[in-house]
Amino acid sequence: MTPRSIEIAAQTGINGIFWMPTVKELKQRFELYRDKASEARGVEVPLGQGIALVRDVYVAETMEEARADFEEAVLNTYRWICHWRGLSNLLDPGEVLKEGQELDFDFLFHRNMLVGTPEYVAGKIQELQDELNLETLLLWTNHSTLPHEKIMKSMKLFTEEVMPKFAKTKLEVN
């Protein structure tokens, strides 16, 4: 969403959904939405209210297993999307794309994915709650070439080992 579309959505009561931006970039967008929604409603709207965040999610027993299973599948999706959009939507505020920067897993990993062990993924979700007051997390768990059995194992680990850590919070996971 562009700043103008965020403003219009917030002012007219339309909820927003974000996917690719980094936490630092999302913070600015969440704050803009909050400020414009608060202005329009005449009351203080909490940060994170009215916004959902989509994140690519894959949970495995080890970090190495998570990467080995998920890397090519998620890159196939991003190659298709970034072919049209470029990489700028994956940058932090003020960050300049390095000349010759290629789209690869190392570039994506720390920017916007929840991929790793249950503990690592839970820590990244906690960061989203701490920084953005995230209320709604939408999981993208199925990427083109990822086998069904691996998706199901990842979802089982997520529901059994990650979600319980957020049971007493207001976070809604879909």
Order of alpha helices (4+ residues) and beta strands (2+ residues): alpha-beta-alpha-beta-alpha-alpha-beta-alpha-beta-alpha-beta
